[in-house]
Amino acid sequence: MAAPELRLDGSIRFWVLLAVAWIALAVGILRLRVAALLRSERELGWPEQLQDKQILARSRLLRENGRFLTHQGFLMRKHYFNNRESGFFRKTKRKIQPRNPLTDPTMVTEMMKGNIVNVLPMILVGGWINWAFSGFVATKVPFPLTLRFKPMLQRGINLPSLDPSWVSSASWYFLNVFGLRQVYNLILGEETAAEQNQLLLQDQFLGPTVPAPPDPNKAFKVRT
C-alpha cells in the first residue's frame, strides 16, 4: 500500500520558504558588499600605487586629447610631466618592494578578514535558521531522488519514511546560499557580482594575493 502524499500548509510558503530565501539573499548581498568595502580599503592603503596610476592616466589623456587644449595649457601640463629639472616623470623614483605573505603580518590579517566575511555569516545565519525553523519541511524537488540525498536535503528532520525529494528548512537555506549567484548578477550587475565572488574565494582559500604591479620607473622613463 502506497504511503499517503504529504501536503504542506499554504502558510509555510510565506513564513518558511520565502522567508529563508529572502534571508539568504540579503545576507549574501551584504556579504559581497562588505567584501568589496574591505577590498577598497586595502587598495587605498597603497597611496603610491594609486598616485602612479592616476598620473599615468593623466599623461595618456594629455597625449590623446592635447589637441583640444590651448597651446599654453598644453605646455603647462607638459612642463609638469617632463620638465628636465622638476618634471614628475624625471624626478620621481619608486622603490619596488613586493609584499611577502610569510613576512607581512597585514596579509595574514587580510586573509582572516576574508574568512570571517565569507564563513562566519554562513555559520551564524545557518545555525539561527536551523533553530528558528527547526522541523519544517519547506518544499519538494520536482523529480525523484535516491536515499543518498536524504542527509543533504533533510537536515534537522529525522523521518526515515519521508520521501528523499522533500527539503527541510535548513537544507533550503544552504541550497539558496550556493544557488543565488544569478540573482546576485541581476541585482549587483554581472561583472560586479562575479568580481566580488572571486575576491571572496581568493581571500578565503588563497589569501589576498597581491599581483606584482608593473615597474612605474619603466613607465615613467618611456614617457620622458
Residue, then its C-alpha position, 0 to 999 in steps of 0.5 A: m500500500a502506497a504511503p499517503e502524499l504529504r501536503l504542506d500548509g499554504s502558510i509555510r510558503f510565506w513564513v518558511l520558504l520565502a522567508v529563508a530565501w529572502i534571508a539568504l539573499a540579503v545576507g549574501i548581498l551584504r556579504l559581497r558588499v562588505a567584501a568589496l568595502l574591505r577590498s577598497e580599503r586595502e587598495l587605498g592603503w597603497p597611496e603610491q600605487l594609486q598616485d602612479k596610476q592616476i598620473l599615468a592616466r593623466s599623461r595618456l589623456l594629455r597625449e590623446n586629447g592635447r589637441f583640444l587644449t590651448h597651446q599654453g595649457f598644453l605646455m603647462r601640463k607638459h612642463y609638469f610631466n617632463n620638465r628636465e629639472s622638476g618634471f614628475f616623470r624625471k624626478t620621481k623614483r619608486k622603490i619596488q618592494p613586493r609584499n611577502p605573505l610569510t613576512d607581512p603580518t597585514m596579509v595574514t590579517e587580510m586573509m582572516k578578514g576574508n574568512i570571517v566575511n565569507v564563513l562566519p555569516m554562513i555559520l551564524v545565519g545557518g545555525w539561527i535558521n536551523w533553530a528558528f525553523s527547526g522541523f519544517v519541511a519547506t518544499k519538494v524537488p520536482f523529480p525523484l531522488t535516491l536515499r543518498f540525498k536524504p542527509m543533504l536535503q533533510r537536515g534537522i528532520n529525522l523521518p526515515s519514511l519521508d520521501p528523499s525529494w522533500v527539503s527541510s528548512a535548513s537544507w533550503y537555506f544552504l541550497n539558496v546560499f550556493g544557488l543565488r549567484q544569478v540573482y546576485n548578477l541581476i541585482l549587483g550587475e554581472e561583472t560586479a557580482a562575479e568580481q566580488n565572488q572571486l575576491l571572496l574565494q581568493d581571500q578565503f582559500l588563497g589569501p589576498t594575493v597581491p599581483a606584482p604591479p608593473d615597474p612605474n620607473k619603466a613607465f615613467k622613463v618611456r614617457t620622458 
